[in-house]
Amino acid sequence: MRRLYWATGFSFAGLLMVAGWTAHAADPSFETTARYILEVVKAFRTAYVLQVVEHIKGTGVSVQEDWEKNAHLLPLPAQFVKGAADQVDGLEIGLIGLAPLNPANRPKTTAEVNALIQLEKNRDKRFVGFMDGDQFKALSADLALVQSCVDCHNRHPRSSRRNFQRWDVMGALVVRFKPDGMTEGLSLPAEPPKRGPGPLERMTPPPTTAPPWVR
């Protein structure tokens, strides 16, 4: 299982490096580049949750915050994303939220707070991109895919919020980069290629309840 984790992580980091090398064109490309990067991050995070975290239930292997201490433990999804993103130069990639378990995952600026609020108000929005100082930033809604995500956040001793429900917006995947500091590389198409609905889209029910900030 650890081999699967490392193989997935290295593949993830490799794709992020390729995406990072392409972020050099004029202003309109910044949002396109960010969309590509976040699509890759979301795909790997979703696959990790559905095909690793859910798969190991009942096997004696579990997902824990202090996973490095025991060979029978695996990292939390947020740690998996951070571990892969740390291998990439020139980009900041991670998970942030208004009520994170790890204080390091709080939004860094008022603009990031406002973007998180936008995503929580409208789950269908999914993506927000903007300039913030000398960085271009983009956020993509991070949904509670499985019940174990909800239970972990609601029961954690450091949790500042305990009323999450499945499919709530729990936070956002974020990418930050300085447009002038990106390495020149191949240009990207105007838009990511169209694809059929993936596991996340097929699983996601239509929003039928008010977002958590209203409840």
N, C-alpha and C positions, 0 to 999 in steps of 0.2 A: 504493500500500500504506500509506503514511503517512496518507492521507486516511481509510482504513478504520480505522486505529489510533485517530486522534483522534475519529472519529465514534463508535466503540465506547466510547472512554473517556468522552466527554461524556454518552452515554446511560447508562452505568454510574453516573457521578456523580449524574446527575439522579434516577435511581431510588433511590440511597442517601439523597439529601436528603429525598425523599418518605417513605422508611422512618423516617428520623431524626425528622421532624416528628410522627410518630404515637406516639412512645415517651413517653407521659405518664400512662398509667393506673396502677391499683394494682398491687401486687406480682405477682400472677399474670400480668400482661401483659408483664413484663420479659422472661421467657423466650420468650414468643410473639413479641415484637418482635425479639429477638435471632435467633430462628429465621428470621423473614422476611428480615432483613438478610443473614444468612449464606447463605440460599438464593439471594438475588440475587447476592452476591459469587461464590458457587461457580458459578452459571450462567454469569456473564460470564467467569470465569477458565477454565472448561472450554471455552467457545466460543473463547476466545482461543488456548488450546493446540491444540485440534483443528482449528479453521477458519482460523487465521492461522499459528501457528508451524509446524504440520505442512504446511500448504499451500505455504509458501514454500520448502520444501526443493528444492534444485537450481535455484533461480531467480537466484542471485547476491545475494539479500537474506537476511540471517541475523539471529538473535537474539543480542545481545551485551550484556554488562554496561555497557560504555561506549557505548551506542547513540547518545547525543546528539552524538557527534563525527562521525557519518557518516550521510548521508541514506539509505544502503543498509542500515542496521541498524535493528532494532526492539528494544524493551525485553524483558527477561526477564519471565515471568509474574508473579513477585513484584513487580517494578518497575511493571508494568501495574496491579496491584491497588493498590499504594501511591500511584501517580500519581492514580488516580481518587479514592481515599479522602481524599487531601489536599485535595480540593475541598469536602469536607463538614465543616461545623462541628458540634461537640457530640458527635462520635463518634470513637473511635480504631478503625481497621480495618487489619488487616495480616496477614502470615504470620509465624508463629513456629515454632521447632523446637528440639529438644534438640541438634541438630548442624547449625546453620545456616551457610551460607557467609558471610553478613553478620552480624557480631557484634551489630548493632542489632536483629536478629531473634531474639535469645534471649528466653526467657520473663522477665517482669519480677518475678515473685513466686514464692514456694514453691507457692502454690495453682495457678498456671499450670503449673509443672513437674509437679505431681501430676495435673493434668487431661491434659497431654500423655501422661503414662505410662499413664493409663487408656485413652486412645484407641489407643495403640500395643499395649496388651495385648489389646484387643478391637476389631478393625477395624469390626465391625458396630455398635458403639455410636454412632459418627459424630458425636454432639453431647454437650457437657457445658456446663451453665450454673450459675453460682454467684455469690454476693456475695463480694467481696474488698475489705475496707475500705469505702470509700464508693462503690465502683464495682460495677456488675453486669457480669460478663464471661461470654462464651460462646465455646466453641471447637468447630470442626467439622473433622473429620479431612481432611487434605490428602493425597490418594493420588498415587503416581507413575503418572500416566495413560499416558505414552508412554515409550519407551526413551530418547529424548533427555533427558528429565528425569533418569533414572537415570544416564546417562553423564555429564551435566554435573556432578552432585553427586559422583559417584565419582571423577572425574578432575580436579576443580578444585583448584588449588594450596592453597587455604585450607580444603579439606575436612578435617574431623576424623573423618569416617567414610566408608569406601570400599566398603561391602558392601551398598548398597541394591539391591533388586530391584524389578522392575515390580510395581505394586499394593501395595508397602509403604506404610505410613503414614510420610510424610516429615516431617510436622509438622502444623500446623493453621492454618486461617483463624481469626482472632480478632476479636471486637468488644468494645469496652469503652465504657461510658458511665456517667455519674452520674445515677441516676434523678431526683434533685431538680433537675437542671440541664437536663432535656430541654424543648424548646419544646412548648407545648400544641398539639394538632392533632386530626385525626380519629382515632377509636378503631378498633382492628383487630378482626376477627373472632376468635373463640376459638382457632382453629387455621388454619394456611395451607390453602388449598383443595387437595383431592386432585387429583393429576395422574398421568398415565401415566408410565412410566419414561422418563427422559431419556437422552441419550447416555452419561452417566457410569454410570448404573445398568445400562444394556444391556451396556456393555463390561466392567463389573466382574465378575470370576470369583468363585466362592465361595471363602472362605479355606480353603486346603488345607495350608498350611504354617504353622509356628509364627511368631509375629511376630518382627521383626528383633532385638528386645532379648533373645530366647531363643536365637537362633541363635549 
